[in-house]
Amino acid sequence: MTNAIRLKPGRDSALLRRHPWIFSGAIAKIIGQPTAGETILIESAKGDALALAAYSPQSQITARVWSFDIATSIDTAFFLQRVQQAQALRVQLLSPQITAYRVVNAESDGLPGIVVDRYADCLVLQCLTQGAQYQRDHLLSALIDVFSPLGIKTIYERSDVEIRRKEGLELTKGLLWGVEPSETIQIQEGPVQFLIDVKNGHKTGFYLDQRDNRAIVAAYSKHKTVLNCFAYTGGFGIAALQNDAAHVTHLESSAHMTDVITQQANINQLDLSRMQCVTGDAFQVLRQYRSENKTFDVIVLDPPKFAESNAQLKGACRGYKDINWVAMQLLNPGGTLFTFSCSGLMPQDLFEKIVADAALDAKRQARVVKRLFAGMDHPFATAFPEGSYLKGMMVHVD
């Protein structure tokens, strides 16, 4: 292999700990003329071969490691082995009652820049980096080999996320293999059914990472009043209603979601009189509820990502503090707050401090009874802590 990246002295420590990213600042020189996405050799300052990685010249993360075994060929057989390994883990972890799950979780499954989610008989693929795009045909062949015998009829691409622009890639989506997916795909999540729009829904269609947390919320919502903020398609609230919540208020900024949430309730044969959909900005509506002395037994805060960069982290802290502060004022004594951050840049300890400060300002006694994370189909590699992006807390508030 003639094309390579030579690292600066002392900049190989992360690689030696098997972290898969090589940042531009660690590079002494580029050897040869590699093209974007091409697999190249990563060398120490002394010229020792360390890894094989995908080259991405426009990104601050200039290379992402495919393998630390330099004898590996990055071909269809490589992707087949990685996909088989990832699927085998999910089979061990998940109940047959789960028909939607993450198959490939990017770097944490040894496939940087690649996300594959399954929704019943449909796979949804995201290629987020130059390396993933370059290897897409090999990856697609591997997915077909593994999943066509398992009843998959569709592989649909949702590489229409803004992070691709940082890689110098265009946003794209569409059918890659099989039959065109239907407008909605019905999935099973334990005792709950959901309708998923894989073509236009958030992420690949649904927030699969919150599956385990939806079940926890449901378990603590029986016979209680629930406020489900940033409801999207109503996941937390529908799960709570299915477990006999007394009443659920879904709060969502998009009016279109009212019809979607109602459909979700109908396919689960839920009592619509115990459910209300409110359209509005969560920060404003919660303040309105406070002025009306409206209270709830359970509140779920699952906002979108507040911090896309380090420069936005300070503002994100203010946003999380504010929304948690008002929510705690709306909880009945002995109530439960389920609060989340999906901002990967938000450290766990900082998020916990923000919630603690919110409780202090709200003059409420709060106790964290459980830390919450993404489901087991979203593992994170021990060498790649960045993979643990979702953090949450179940907070008892007196």
N, C-alpha and C positions, 0 to 999 in steps of 0.2 A: 504494500500500500504506500503510494508515493505522497499523498496528501496528508498533512498532519498539523496539529496544534502543539507548539512547544510552550510549556508553562514557564513563568518567571520562577526564580529560586524561592523556595519556601512556600509556593502556592499550590502544592499538591496535597496538603494535609486533608482537605475535605474529600478529595477523591480517594485517598487512602482509607478514609472512613466510609467509603462507598456512597457518598453523596453524589447524585447524578448530574449536577449542574456545573458548568464551567462558565464563569462570568468573564466579560471582555477585559476587565481590569487585571485578570490573572494571567493573561496571555502575553508571552514575550514575542512570538512571531507565528505567522501562518506559513507553513511549508507547502509549496505547490500552489495550485490554483483550484481549490475545491469549489464546486457549485453548491448552491443553496439546497439543503436537505441531504446532501451526499454523506455517506458514512466515512469518517476519517479517524485516524489514530490520534490519541492524546498521549503526549510524551512529557516526562518530567524535564526539569531544566538540564538534567544530565543526559537526556535522550532515552531514558528508560520507558518502555511501552507500558501504559497504565490502563487504557480502556479504548473501546470503540464507541464513537458518539456521532450523532447527527449534527451537521454544521448549519448554523443559522446566522448569517453575517449581519442582518439588520437588527437582531435582538441583543439586549444587554446580556442575556443568557446565550452566549455564542455557540455553545454545544451542549447537548444532552446525551447522557450515556445510554447506549443500548445494552452493552455488555462489558463487564470487567475481565472477561476471558477473551484475549485478543485473537485466539484461534477460531472464534465463532464467526460463522457466515451469517450476515444479516439478510436473510432471504425468506421465502415462504415457509420453509421448515422451522426457522427461528420463530416466526410469528405464530405458527401452528402450535408449537410447544408452549409458548407463553399464554396463548388463549386457552389451551386445554388446561393448563395449570390454574389459571384464574377461574375458569368455570368449575373445575373440580372443587376448589375451595368453597364456592358459593353453594354447591350441592351439599357439602358437609354442614354449612352454617344455616341454611334456610329451610323452612318448612315447605312441603308441597303446596300448602295453601297460599304461598307467595308466588304470584305469577308475573311480578315486575321487580327487577332488581338491577343493580350495577354489575355488569360482567367484568369490565376492565376499568380500573381506577388509576389510569395514567402511570406516573412514576412509581406509585406504590405497588403496581403489578408488573413492574419492569418494562413498561411500554410508555415512555414519556410522551406527553402531548396527545395521548389517545384515550378517549372515553367511549365506552360501549355500554349502553343500557338496553335491557330487554323489557318489552311490554307485550306479554302474551306471545303471539306468533310474529312479533316484529322486533328487529334490532335497530337501534338508533346509534349512529356513529358520529363522533366529533373528532376531526383531525385539527388540532389546535396549533401545530408547529410546522416548520419547514420539513423536519424529519418525518413527521407523521404523514404529511402530504406526499412527500417523495416516495414513501413506502406503502401508499394506500392500496395499490393493486395486490401486493403480497399479503397485506392485512385482510383485504376483502376475501381473497382465496382461502385464507385460514378460517375466517368467520363462517364462510359457506361450508367448508369441510366439517367444522365442529357442530354447527347448529342446524344445518338442513336435515340431518337425521333426527333432530330433536323437535321438529315441527315448525321451525322458523320459515315463514313464507315471504318475508320482506326484510331488506336491509335499506334503511333510509338515512341519508346524511343530513346532519344539522350543524354543519361547520359555518354557521352564520353568526358567530360571536366576535365581539370587537377585539378580543385579544389577538386574533389572527392578523390584524393590521400592524401590530408591533412586530410581527414576523415577516411583514412585507407580502402578506397573502390577502387575496380577495375573500369576501364573505360568500359562502355558497351553501345551497341545500338542494335536496332532490333525491329521487329514487336511484339507488345504486344496483339493486338486484331484487328480483322477484316481482311481486304484484304491488301496485300502488296501495299505500295504506288507506284505510277508511277514514272518514272525517273524525271519528272518535274510536278508540280501542278500549274495550272494557277489561279491566284487570281486577285481580283479587288480592287483597291485603289482609290476610287472616279473615275475620268475620265481615270485613267491609269491602264493597265494590267501588271502583272509581272509573270514570270515563276520562281518557287521556287523548289530548290533541297533540300528536307527535310532530305534526307539520308546523304548528304555529305556537305551541305552548312554551312557557318559560323553560330554559335549559334544554333538556331533550324532551320535554313534555310535562314533567312532574318533578316534585321535590322528593325523590326517592330516598335521599339521605335522612329524611325526617320520619321514616317508617316506624322505627322503634319508639321514637318520641311521641308519635301520634297514639300509639298503643298506651303509653304511660299516661298521657293526658286523658285519654278515654277512661282509663281505670280510676282516675281521681275525679271524674266529672259526674258520676252517677248521682242523680237527683239534685244536681247543683246547677246554678246559673253560670253560663260561660260567655265570655267576651273573646272572640277570636279575631285579633287584629292582624292586618296585612293578610287577609284570608286567602287571596288568590282563588283557587277552585274549591276552597272550603275544607281542605283535608282534615285539620285538627277538629273543626267543629262537627263535621260529618261523623268522624270517629266517636266524638263525645256523645252525639245524639244517638248513635247506634248502641251505645252503652247506657242509654236511658238518662242522659242529662235532662234536667227539668226544662231548660230553655237555653238556646244558643243564639247569640248575636254575632253575625259575620260582618266585619268591618273591612271594606276593600275600596281602594281609590277608583277602580274601573267599574263603571256601571254594567258593562258587558258581562262581568262575572256573576251578577245576580242570576241570570238565566242558567249559567253553568252550574252554580251551586244548587239551584233548584233541581236541575237534572240529576245531580249527584244524590240529592235527598230522595228523589223519586225512585231511582234504581235500587236504593236500599230500603224502599218502602217505609220511609220515615214520616212522622207526623209533622206536616208543614206548619201547623199552628204553634209548634214549639220552637220555631226558627224564624229569625228575622235577618234580612240582608240590608245593610246600611252602606250607602256610597258616600265616601268623603275622605279627607285627609286625616289620618289617624291622630296626628298631633293636635289638630283642631277639634276633632270629634271628642277625644278623650277630655279635653278641657270643657267642652260643652256638657258632657256627662257629669263632670265634677260640679259645674255650676247648677246642675239640676239635682244634685245629691243622689245620683244614680250609682248603684253599687253592684258588684258581682262576687260570686264565690271563687271563680277561676278566671284568670286572664292569661291569654297566650299572646306573646309578642314575638313575632318571627319576621322582622323587617328585612327588606332587601339589603344588599351590601352597601354600607355607608362609606367605606374607604376603599378606593381603587388604587391608591398610591400612598406612600408615606406622607406626602404633603397634605393629604386629606384626613390623616388619622386624628389630628386635634379636633377638627370639626365633627368627625364621627363620634369621638368621645362625648362631645356636647349633645349630639343627637341621642345617643344611647342613654345618657344621664337623664335627659329631659323626658323621654318616653317612659322610662322605668319609674321616674319620680311621680309622674301623673298617674300611671297605672297603679302604683301602690296606694295612692289616695282613694282609688276606686274599689279597692278590695274590702270585702266584709272581714271583720275580725276572724282570724283562723282560716282566712282564704289562702289560695295558692297562686303564685305567679310562675308561669313558665316563660322564661326569657332567653332569647337566642341572639347570637351574632354569627353571621356567615362570612364576615370579613377576615380573610386569612391573615391580614396584617395586624389584627387585634389580638394581642397576647391574652392567654387565659387569665393570668393574674391581674392584668389591667382591667379586663372586662368585669372580673369579680369586684375589684375596687370601685368601679363605676356604679355597679348595682348597690354596693354597700353605702356609697355616698348618697345615692338616690333614696335609700331607706332612711338614712339619717336626716336628710332634708325633708322627707315626707313625714318625719316624726313617727315612724312605724318600727316596731321590733321585728326584724326579719332574720330567718335562719335558713341557710342552704341545706336542704335535706338530700339533694342528689345533684351531681354534675351530669350533664347530658352531652352526648356526642353523636356523630353520624352513626348510622346502622352498621352492622357487621359486614355488609357487602361493600362498605367503603373503608377498607383497611388502610392504614398508613404505615409505610416502611419505617423501621426504627432509625435507619440512616437518613430518612427524609421527613423530619417533623413538620415541614410545611404542608404535608398531606393532611394534617389534622386541622382543617380550616373551620369546621363547624363546632361551636362551643355553646353550651347552654346551662341553665340552672333551674332546678325546681326549688322555689323559695316559699317557705311557710311564713305568712305575715300575720302577726297578732294585732 
